[in-house]
Amino acid sequence: MPETRYARSGDVNIAFQVVGEGPDDLVYIPGWISNIEIMWEDPPMAAFLERLASFTRLIIFDKRGTGMSDRVPSQHLPTLEVRMDDLRAVMDVVGSESASLLGHSEGGNMAILFAATHPQRVDRLILVGSYAKRVWSEDYPWAPTPDTREDEVAELEEHWGEPGTMMELAPSRFDDPTFRGWMSRYARLGATPKDAVTLLRMNTQIDTRSVLPSISVPTLCIYKTADRDVNVEEGRWIVSVIPGAKLVEIGSRDHWIAGEGAEEVLDAIELFVTGHPPSRQPTRVLTTVLFTDIVGSTDTAQALGDSEWRGLLGRHREMVRTEIARFKGQEVVTTGDGFLARFDGPARAVRAARSIANGAVALGLEIRAGVHTGEVELVGDDIAGIAVHLGARIAGLGSPGEVLVSRTVRDLVAGSGLVFDDRGQHQLKGISEPWQVFAVVADSPGDLAGGAQVNSQALA
């Protein structure tokens, strides 16, 4: 995590961080609430910030009243004008004479006002999912109605910090319990319940429509076409009013800046700031892939019913993630009841698979798992290549409770104490040559002799 420092704005301390050494400064102005330290604890959000810092000197700060910055009395929460003073104080401390401003959601309003008021200090203005007005009127029909806004306030007052109050911002990650827990913590450490509600009420009064025609700096507006919080039509109208503004639309439903569509958002920002399209040279690395899936999940779900199955599936996912982390792996993707993870060592991947299999039994479930080591392409947070297909095909051969590995894995873990049973050559779908497959039967010869925890059906 980058070092958090403080800038003095009047008698208030504003927390900020500086990351990267790019030729251009870029100031990220978060939305409604923020916490610049908790941001880094969510891997996709950290990756988003790291990508920005790869081509800029990135400056992040918490507005007064939120996150790591000084709290202020609820009756004296800052206006946009005061928050502009805070931004200027941060830029002065880090020696930034001018910078591109990246304003997300409510942060866009302050960026709009700053760009129009201090164009000599703004190289470019970038708005992502931002709005000009936050309550409905006949000439601005995309904003929430006053009644809807009051309902939102009442919901927050009663349930601040609970997962459901924030998850509408990132529906693509709603089923991820780790993200739900992180988002709840981000909210609680971003603002107190009273401050969150007061800030929401204050945001309802914001109206920067009259400022938009005064913006003279190059402007890029990025909007997600299925955003549930800010209507894309709102963005199209804003672009039509700002002189020379460019519009990029992205097919996504997440308002959260590091949610679905984050790579496309970053690509557009990098092109706008640097004038060059982002490099797309794939990175190839040797890695060990692990695939797992629950055997008979459809039948189990039907037997338990939707509610019980969701609870059981949630416990299974939590267990799998714990084991992946324990063996220093990295979750790549979760689909339904299956996981794809990658490890920097094959023995760790095999032992993680065995622990997951044992953990599934404790939950009344059975999994099958496949492990293969090979070269993959890193594509953002995802991986691709023949090695990935091989791992999936090997997993598909498994019986309930089995961990199957390729010959490559068996050869690489020689001396590790892992014991294997040869399951012969298999012609795998989509793979031209047959592959020899082995089942993991013990973690040492002694375990096998002593009756280690191995599924009896797998050894039959």
C-alpha positions as CSV (number, residue, x, y, z in Angstrom):
1,M,0.0,0.0,0.0
2,P,1.4,3.5,-0.8
3,E,2.3,5.8,2.0
4,T,-0.6,8.0,3.2
5,R,0.4,11.6,3.8
6,Y,-1.5,14.8,4.7
7,A,-1.9,18.2,3.2
8,R,-3.2,21.2,5.3
9,S,-6.3,22.9,3.9
10,G,-7.2,25.7,6.3
11,D,-7.4,23.9,9.7
12,V,-8.3,20.5,8.1
13,N,-5.9,17.6,7.2
14,I,-6.5,16.0,3.8
15,A,-5.2,12.5,3.4
16,F,-3.5,11.7,0.0
17,Q,-1.3,9.2,-1.7
18,V,1.0,9.5,-4.7
19,V,1.7,6.5,-6.9
20,G,3.7,6.1,-10.1
21,E,6.2,8.2,-11.9
22,G,4.5,8.9,-15.3
23,P,5.2,12.1,-17.2
24,D,1.7,13.5,-16.5
25,D,-0.1,14.0,-13.2
26,L,-3.6,12.6,-12.8
27,V,-5.8,13.3,-9.8
28,Y,-8.4,10.7,-9.0
29,I,-11.4,12.2,-7.3
30,P,-13.6,9.4,-5.8
31,G,-17.4,9.6,-5.5
32,W,-19.6,10.2,-2.5
33,I,-17.4,8.5,0.1
34,S,-13.9,7.0,0.0
35,N,-11.0,5.6,2.0
36,I,-7.7,5.6,0.2
37,E,-6.2,2.9,2.3
38,I,-9.1,0.4,2.2
39,M,-9.3,0.9,-1.6
40,W,-6.1,-1.1,-2.0
41,E,-7.5,-4.1,-0.1
42,D,-9.8,-5.0,-3.1
43,P,-7.7,-6.7,-5.8
44,P,-9.7,-5.3,-8.8
45,M,-9.7,-1.8,-7.3
46,A,-5.9,-2.0,-6.5
47,A,-5.3,-3.2,-10.1
48,F,-7.3,-0.3,-11.4
49,L,-5.2,2.2,-9.5
50,E,-2.0,0.4,-10.4
51,R,-2.9,0.6,-14.1
52,L,-3.5,4.4,-13.8
53,A,-0.2,4.7,-12.1
54,S,1.6,2.8,-14.9
55,F,1.2,5.8,-17.3
56,T,0.7,8.8,-14.9
57,R,1.9,10.1,-11.6
58,L,-1.4,9.2,-9.8
59,I,-2.6,11.4,-6.9
60,I,-5.5,10.1,-4.8
61,F,-7.1,11.9,-1.9
62,D,-10.0,11.6,0.6
63,K,-12.3,14.6,0.6
64,R,-12.7,16.2,4.0
65,G,-15.3,14.4,6.1
66,T,-14.5,11.0,4.5
67,G,-11.9,8.3,4.8
68,M,-8.6,9.1,6.3
69,S,-9.1,12.9,6.1
70,D,-10.3,14.9,9.1
71,R,-13.9,14.4,10.1
72,V,-15.9,17.6,10.3
73,P,-19.2,18.4,12.1
74,S,-22.2,17.1,10.1
75,Q,-23.7,20.5,10.1
76,H,-20.6,21.9,8.5
77,L,-19.9,19.4,5.8
78,P,-18.0,20.9,2.9
79,T,-19.4,22.6,-0.2
80,L,-17.9,22.0,-3.6
81,E,-16.0,25.3,-3.2
82,V,-14.4,24.2,0.0
83,R,-13.5,20.8,-1.5
84,M,-11.8,22.6,-4.4
85,D,-9.6,24.3,-1.8
86,D,-8.7,20.8,-0.6
87,L,-7.8,19.6,-4.1
88,R,-5.6,22.7,-4.6
89,A,-3.9,22.1,-1.3
90,V,-3.0,18.5,-2.2
91,M,-1.7,19.6,-5.7
92,D,0.4,22.3,-4.1
93,V,2.0,19.9,-1.5
94,V,3.0,17.4,-4.2
95,G,4.3,20.1,-6.6
96,S,1.7,19.5,-9.3
97,E,1.2,22.8,-11.2
98,S,-1.4,21.2,-13.5
99,A,-3.0,17.7,-13.8
100,S,-5.6,15.7,-15.5
101,L,-8.7,15.3,-13.3
102,L,-10.5,12.0,-13.1
103,G,-13.9,12.5,-11.4
104,H,-16.1,9.5,-10.7
105,S,-19.8,9.9,-9.8
106,E,-20.2,12.7,-7.3
107,G,-16.4,13.4,-7.6
108,G,-17.2,14.6,-11.2
109,N,-19.1,17.6,-9.9
110,M,-16.0,19.0,-8.1
111,A,-13.9,18.2,-11.1
112,I,-16.3,20.0,-13.4
113,L,-16.3,23.1,-11.1
114,F,-12.5,23.1,-10.7
115,A,-11.8,22.7,-14.4
116,A,-14.1,25.6,-15.2
117,T,-12.7,27.8,-12.5
118,H,-9.0,26.9,-12.7
119,P,-8.3,25.8,-16.3
120,Q,-4.7,26.8,-16.0
121,R,-4.3,24.0,-13.5
122,V,-6.2,21.3,-15.5
123,D,-4.7,19.5,-18.4
124,R,-7.7,17.4,-19.1
125,L,-11.1,16.6,-17.5
126,I,-12.2,12.9,-17.4
127,L,-15.7,12.1,-16.1
128,V,-16.8,8.5,-15.4
129,G,-20.4,7.9,-14.5
130,S,-20.8,11.5,-13.3
131,Y,-24.0,13.6,-13.2
132,A,-24.7,17.3,-13.4
133,K,-27.8,17.2,-11.2
134,R,-29.1,14.7,-8.6
135,V,-32.8,15.3,-8.4
136,W,-35.4,15.1,-11.1
137,S,-36.8,18.0,-13.0
138,E,-38.6,18.3,-16.3
139,D,-35.4,19.6,-18.0
140,Y,-33.3,16.9,-16.3
141,P,-35.5,13.8,-16.3
142,W,-32.7,11.2,-15.7
143,A,-32.1,12.0,-12.0
144,P,-34.0,10.3,-9.1
145,T,-37.3,11.9,-8.1
146,P,-37.3,13.6,-4.6
147,D,-39.4,10.7,-3.2
148,T,-36.9,8.1,-4.5
149,R,-34.0,10.1,-3.1
150,E,-35.7,10.3,0.3
151,D,-36.3,6.5,0.2
152,E,-32.6,6.1,-0.4
153,V,-31.8,8.3,2.6
154,A,-34.1,6.3,4.8
155,E,-32.6,3.0,3.7
156,L,-29.1,4.3,4.5
157,E,-30.1,5.6,7.9
158,E,-31.3,2.2,8.9
159,H,-28.8,-0.1,7.2
160,W,-25.5,1.8,6.7
161,G,-22.6,-0.5,6.4
162,E,-24.6,-3.6,5.5
163,P,-23.7,-5.2,2.1
164,G,-27.1,-4.6,0.5
165,T,-26.8,-0.8,0.8
166,M,-23.9,-0.6,-1.6
167,M,-24.2,-3.6,-3.9
168,E,-26.4,-1.9,-6.4
169,L,-23.3,-0.1,-7.4
170,A,-21.6,-3.3,-8.5
171,P,-24.2,-6.0,-9.5
172,S,-21.6,-8.0,-11.4
173,R,-19.9,-8.8,-8.1
174,F,-23.0,-9.3,-5.9
175,D,-22.4,-13.0,-5.5
176,D,-18.9,-12.6,-4.2
177,P,-19.0,-12.7,-0.4
178,T,-15.4,-11.4,-0.2
179,F,-16.3,-8.3,-2.2
180,R,-19.6,-7.8,-0.2
181,G,-17.6,-7.8,3.0
182,W,-15.0,-5.5,1.6
183,M,-17.6,-3.0,0.3
184,S,-19.3,-2.9,3.7
185,R,-16.0,-2.2,5.4
186,Y,-15.1,0.5,2.8
187,A,-18.5,2.2,3.5
188,R,-18.1,2.1,7.3
189,L,-14.5,3.4,7.2
190,G,-15.4,6.0,4.5
191,A,-18.0,7.8,6.6
192,T,-20.1,7.5,9.7
193,P,-23.8,6.7,9.2
194,K,-24.7,10.3,10.0
195,D,-22.1,11.8,7.7
196,A,-23.0,9.4,4.9
197,V,-26.7,10.5,5.1
198,T,-25.8,14.1,5.3
199,L,-23.5,13.9,2.3
200,L,-26.2,12.2,0.3
201,R,-28.6,14.9,1.2
202,M,-26.0,17.5,0.2
203,N,-25.3,15.8,-3.1
204,T,-29.1,15.9,-3.9
205,Q,-28.8,19.7,-4.0
206,I,-25.8,19.8,-6.5
207,D,-26.5,21.3,-9.9
208,T,-23.5,22.0,-12.1
209,R,-25.5,22.3,-15.4
210,S,-24.8,26.0,-15.7
211,V,-21.0,25.4,-15.4
212,L,-20.7,22.8,-18.2
213,P,-20.6,25.3,-21.2
214,S,-17.8,27.1,-19.4
215,I,-15.4,24.2,-19.5
216,S,-12.5,24.9,-21.9
217,V,-10.1,22.0,-21.2
218,P,-10.2,18.8,-23.3
219,T,-12.9,16.6,-21.8
220,L,-13.6,12.9,-22.0
221,C,-16.9,11.4,-20.6
222,I,-17.2,7.7,-20.0
223,Y,-20.6,6.1,-19.3
224,K,-21.7,2.5,-18.9
225,T,-24.8,1.8,-20.9
226,A,-26.6,-0.3,-18.2
227,D,-25.4,1.7,-15.2
228,R,-28.2,1.4,-12.6
229,D,-27.1,4.6,-10.8
230,V,-26.4,7.1,-13.6
231,N,-28.3,6.9,-16.8
232,V,-26.3,6.8,-20.0
233,E,-28.7,9.4,-21.5
234,E,-27.6,11.7,-18.8
235,G,-24.0,11.3,-20.0
236,R,-25.0,11.9,-23.6
237,W,-26.6,15.2,-22.6
238,I,-23.6,16.3,-20.6
239,V,-21.3,15.6,-23.5
240,S,-23.6,17.7,-25.8
241,V,-23.2,20.7,-23.5
242,I,-19.5,20.7,-22.8
243,P,-17.7,22.2,-25.8
244,G,-15.7,19.6,-27.7
245,A,-16.3,16.8,-25.2
246,K,-15.7,13.2,-26.3
247,L,-18.0,10.4,-25.3
248,V,-17.1,6.7,-24.7
249,E,-19.9,4.3,-24.0
250,I,-19.1,0.9,-22.4
251,G,-21.5,-2.1,-22.1
252,S,-21.6,-2.6,-18.4
253,R,-24.1,-2.4,-15.6
254,D,-21.7,-1.5,-12.8
255,H,-21.5,2.1,-11.5
256,W,-18.5,1.1,-9.4
257,I,-15.4,2.3,-11.3
258,A,-13.4,-0.9,-10.8
259,G,-16.4,-3.1,-11.6
260,E,-17.5,-4.7,-14.9
261,G,-15.9,-2.9,-17.9
262,A,-13.0,-1.5,-15.9
263,E,-10.4,-2.5,-18.6
264,E,-12.4,-0.6,-21.2
265,V,-12.6,2.5,-18.9
266,L,-8.8,2.3,-18.4
267,D,-8.1,1.9,-22.1
268,A,-10.1,5.0,-22.9
269,I,-8.4,7.0,-20.1
270,E,-4.9,5.9,-21.2
271,L,-5.5,6.8,-24.8
272,F,-6.9,10.3,-23.8
273,V,-4.1,11.1,-21.4
274,T,-1.1,9.7,-23.4
275,G,-2.4,10.0,-27.0
276,H,-1.4,6.4,-27.6
277,P,-3.5,3.3,-27.4
278,P,-2.6,0.9,-24.6
279,S,-0.1,-1.8,-25.3
280,R,-1.7,-5.2,-25.7
281,Q,1.4,-7.4,-25.7
282,P,0.4,-10.5,-23.8
283,T,2.6,-11.7,-21.0
284,R,3.3,-15.4,-21.0
285,V,4.3,-17.1,-17.8
286,L,4.7,-20.6,-16.5
287,T,1.9,-21.3,-14.0
288,T,0.0,-24.2,-12.4
289,V,-3.8,-24.1,-12.9
290,L,-6.3,-25.7,-10.6
291,F,-9.9,-26.4,-11.7
292,T,-12.5,-27.5,-9.2
293,D,-16.3,-28.1,-9.4
294,I,-18.9,-29.7,-7.2
295,V,-20.1,-33.1,-8.3
296,G,-23.9,-33.4,-8.7
297,S,-24.5,-29.8,-7.8
298,T,-27.8,-29.6,-9.8
299,D,-29.3,-32.6,-7.9
300,T,-28.1,-31.3,-4.6
301,A,-29.6,-27.9,-5.3
302,Q,-32.9,-29.4,-6.2
303,A,-32.9,-31.6,-3.1
304,L,-32.1,-28.7,-0.8
305,G,-34.2,-25.9,-2.4
306,D,-32.9,-22.5,-3.5
307,S,-32.4,-20.9,-0.1
308,E,-30.5,-23.7,1.5
309,W,-28.4,-24.3,-1.6
310,R,-27.4,-20.7,-1.8
311,G,-26.2,-20.8,1.8
312,L,-24.3,-24.1,1.3
313,L,-22.7,-22.7,-1.9
314,G,-21.7,-19.6,-0.1
315,R,-19.9,-21.6,2.6
316,H,-18.3,-23.8,0.0
317,R,-17.0,-20.7,-1.9
318,E,-15.6,-19.2,1.3
319,M,-13.8,-22.5,2.1
320,V,-12.3,-22.7,-1.4
321,R,-11.1,-19.2,-1.2
322,T,-9.5,-19.8,2.2
323,E,-7.6,-22.8,0.9
324,I,-6.5,-21.1,-2.3
325,A,-5.1,-18.2,-0.2
326,R,-3.5,-20.6,2.4
327,F,-1.5,-22.3,-0.3
328,K,-0.5,-18.9,-1.9
329,G,-2.7,-19.2,-4.9
330,Q,-4.7,-16.6,-6.8
331,E,-8.3,-17.0,-7.7
332,V,-8.8,-16.3,-11.4
333,V,-12.5,-16.8,-11.9
334,T,-15.6,-18.3,-10.2
335,T,-18.4,-19.6,-12.3
336,G,-21.4,-21.2,-10.7
337,D,-20.0,-23.9,-8.4
338,G,-16.5,-24.0,-10.1
339,F,-13.2,-22.3,-9.5
340,L,-10.1,-21.6,-11.6
341,A,-7.1,-20.7,-9.6
342,R,-3.4,-20.3,-10.4
343,F,-0.3,-21.1,-8.3
344,D,3.4,-20.5,-8.7
345,G,4.2,-24.1,-7.7
346,P,2.5,-27.4,-8.6
347,A,2.9,-29.0,-5.2
348,R,1.0,-26.1,-3.6
349,A,-1.7,-26.4,-6.2
350,V,-2.1,-30.2,-5.5
351,R,-2.2,-29.7,-1.8
352,A,-4.7,-26.9,-2.1
353,A,-6.9,-29.3,-4.2
354,R,-6.7,-32.0,-1.6
355,S,-7.6,-29.6,1.2
356,I,-10.5,-28.3,-0.8
357,A,-11.7,-31.9,-1.5
358,N,-11.6,-32.6,2.3
359,G,-13.3,-29.3,3.1
360,A,-16.1,-30.1,0.6
361,V,-16.7,-33.5,2.4
362,A,-17.0,-31.7,5.7
363,L,-19.8,-29.6,4.1
364,G,-21.5,-32.7,2.7
365,L,-20.3,-32.2,-0.8
366,E,-17.9,-33.8,-3.2
367,I,-15.7,-32.1,-5.7
368,R,-13.4,-33.1,-8.6
369,A,-10.3,-31.2,-9.4
370,G,-7.7,-31.0,-12.2
371,V,-4.2,-29.6,-12.0
372,H,-1.8,-28.9,-14.8
373,T,1.4,-26.8,-15.2
374,G,2.1,-25.0,-18.5
375,E,2.6,-21.6,-20.1
376,V,-0.4,-19.2,-20.1
377,E,-1.1,-15.7,-21.3
378,L,-2.0,-13.1,-18.7
379,V,-4.9,-11.1,-20.0
380,G,-5.7,-8.5,-17.4
381,D,-6.9,-10.6,-14.3
382,D,-7.7,-13.6,-16.5
383,I,-5.5,-16.3,-18.1
384,A,-5.7,-18.0,-21.4
385,G,-3.9,-20.7,-23.5
386,I,-3.7,-24.5,-24.0
387,A,-2.6,-25.0,-20.4
388,V,-6.0,-23.7,-19.2
389,H,-7.9,-26.0,-21.5
390,L,-5.8,-29.0,-20.4
391,G,-6.5,-28.3,-16.7
392,A,-10.2,-28.1,-17.4
393,R,-10.3,-31.3,-19.4
394,I,-8.3,-33.2,-16.8
395,A,-10.7,-32.0,-14.1
396,G,-13.6,-33.3,-16.2
397,L,-12.2,-36.8,-16.1
398,G,-12.3,-37.0,-12.3
399,S,-14.6,-39.1,-10.1
400,P,-16.2,-37.7,-7.0
401,G,-13.5,-36.7,-4.5
402,E,-10.7,-37.2,-7.0
403,V,-7.7,-34.8,-7.7
404,L,-6.3,-35.6,-11.1
405,V,-3.0,-34.1,-12.4
406,S,-1.1,-34.2,-15.7
407,R,2.1,-36.0,-16.1
408,T,3.9,-32.6,-16.2
409,V,2.7,-32.0,-12.6
410,R,3.6,-35.5,-11.5
411,D,7.2,-35.0,-12.8
412,L,7.6,-31.5,-11.4
413,V,6.7,-32.5,-7.8
414,A,9.2,-35.4,-7.6
415,G,10.6,-35.4,-4.0
416,S,7.6,-33.6,-2.6
417,G,6.1,-36.7,-0.9
418,L,3.0,-36.7,-3.0
419,V,1.9,-40.2,-4.1
420,F,0.1,-40.8,-7.4
421,D,-1.8,-43.6,-9.1
422,D,-1.4,-43.9,-12.9
423,R,-4.8,-43.5,-14.7
424,G,-3.5,-44.0,-18.2
425,Q,-3.5,-42.1,-21.4
426,H,-6.5,-40.0,-22.4
427,Q,-7.5,-38.2,-25.6
428,L,-8.7,-34.9,-24.3
429,K,-11.3,-32.9,-26.3
430,G,-9.6,-30.2,-28.4
431,I,-6.1,-31.5,-27.7
432,S,-4.3,-33.3,-30.5
433,E,-2.0,-35.6,-28.5
434,P,-3.1,-38.0,-25.7
435,W,-2.1,-37.0,-22.2
436,Q,-1.2,-39.3,-19.3
437,V,-3.2,-38.6,-16.2
438,F,-2.5,-39.4,-12.5
439,A,-4.7,-39.4,-9.4
440,V,-3.3,-38.0,-6.2
441,V,-3.7,-40.7,-3.5
442,A,-1.6,-39.5,-0.6
443,D,0.7,-36.7,0.6
444,S,3.4,-39.2,1.5
445,P,3.8,-43.0,1.4
446,G,3.2,-43.1,5.1
447,D,-0.1,-41.4,4.7
448,L,-1.2,-44.0,2.2
449,A,-0.2,-46.8,4.4
450,G,-1.8,-45.3,7.4
451,G,-5.1,-44.5,5.7
452,A,-4.8,-40.8,5.0
453,Q,-8.0,-38.9,4.1
454,V,-8.6,-40.1,0.6
455,N,-12.0,-40.7,-1.0
456,S,-12.7,-44.4,-1.0
457,Q,-14.5,-44.3,-4.4
458,A,-11.4,-42.7,-6.0
459,L,-9.2,-45.6,-5.0
460,A,-11.7,-48.3,-5.9
